[in-house]
């Protein structure tokens, strides 16, 4: 998942739910967190938190008094203006390799 997926999900939510209400900052934060959690299949591995942070880093500024529906348009423009590449989806924290296992002896017979 990428921040663009979260931005689009938030835009969909704001378009469908009370689009004429003024956008409140806490609603935006909750919605970003909820959509990131949903898009990471509700796993508790920290992926949603990382995705939320990445999304907030590219979030357009919220103009004073903007409605939820109007801000949804800003979100859609932000996604279309940014060229998302595979680098945007790379993990920033490398994985930890598994411990090495002891070699197992071969059961094949030697050929003369």
Secondary structure, 3 states (H helix, E strand, C coil): CCHHHHHHHHHHHHHHCCCCCECCHHHHHHHHHHHHHHHCCCCCCCHHHHHHHHHHHHCCCCCCCCEHHHHHHHHHHHHHHCCCCHHHHCCCCCCCCCCCCCCCCCCCCCCC
